[in-house]
Amino acid sequence: MLVELVLRFGPPVVVMGAIFAVSAQSDVDSGLGVVDAVGRKLIHMAEFALLFLLWLRALRGRAGLAALIAIGYAATDEVHQTLVSGRHGTPVDVFIDAGGVLLVWYVHQRISSRRAARGAGS
């Protein structure tokens, strides 16, 4: 029982810890300007999309709750960044992170619908 809980809930908690650790670092400017900014935003979208998928697995398909947790954590991550020297959190970044979650949720729903349709047609 304990092993099952660790295997289900451990991965999303580890990813949340990794996000927290990275957010605690002072901002390091790569000097690449727009390329760096766009790249970071895409990475953020991917991080929170992964977090959504891990929570989806942990919560056994409860997509709404998984999305709420992932987007809620995105909001707290931005608040955390306001407390770190050299960093700043913005509501826009929460929307970018949420975009990653919502995009993957949409893709997941489409895949699930197609699988269900194929299963019903068999």
N, C-alpha and C positions, 0 to 999 in steps of 0.2 A: 504494500500500500504506500509506504513512504517513498520507495524507489519510484513508483509510478508518478507520484506527485512531483518529485524532483525532476523526472524526465519530462513531464508536461510543462511545469512552471519554471524550471531552471533556465531554459534557453531565453525566454523573453526577459526574465529578471537580469540575466547576464548582459543582454544587449542594452537594457536600460542602464546598467552600471557602466557599460562602455561609453554610452552617449553622455552620461554624467561626467565621466572622467575626461573625455575630450572637451566638453563644454567648460570644464574647470581650468583649461589651459588658456593662457593669454593668447590673443589673436596674433598669428604669425602671417604677415603679408608676404606672399611669394613674389610680388612684383609683377605679376602677369595681368594685372588689371581686370578687365571684363572677363577674360578667359577664366581667371581664378574665381571670380564672383559667381559666374554661371556654373562652373564645375562644383563649387561648394554647395550651391542650391540643389543641383542634381543629386549630389551625394546625400544631402539631408533628406530629399524625397525618398531615395532608396533606403536609407536607414529606417525611416518611419514606416515605409511600406513593409520592410522585413519585420519590424516590430509588430505590425498589424498581423502579418501571416503567422508569426510565432504565437501571438495571443489567440488567434483564430484556432490554431491547433490545440493550445492549452485549454481553451474554453469549449472545445469540441463543436466547432462550427457556429458559435454564437457571434456572428459577424458584427452586429450592432454594438455589442459590448466590447468586442476586440477593437473596433474603430474608436469607440469612446475612450478606451484606455490609451490607445496610441496617440490620439489627438490631444487628449488631456495631458499626456506626458510631454508632448510637443510644447504645449503652453507653459508647463512648469519648467521645461528646459530653457525657454526664452526668459522666464523670470530669473532662473539661476544665472544665466549669462549676464544679466544686469548687475549681478553682485561680484562679477569677476573683472579684475583690472584689465583694461584693454579690450573688453568685449562689450557688446550691447545686444540686448534682445529686442525684437520688434514684433508687433502683431502680424506684419506682412510675412515674416518667417514662419509663424504658426500656420498661416494659410498655405504657404509653400509646402510645409511638412504634411499638412492635412491633404493637400493635393496628391501627394504620393500614396497616402492611405486610401483615399477615395478612388484613385485610378486602379490600384490593385484590387480593391473591393469590387469595383465594376467588372474587372477582368475575371475575378473569381466567380462572380454571379453568372456571367456569360458562360463560363466553362461548366459550372454546375448545372445550368439550365440545359445546355446541350447534352450533357451526360444523362440528365433525367429524361429528356426527350428521346434519346436513343434507347434508354432502358424501357421506356413505355412502349416504344415501337417494336420491341423484340417479341 
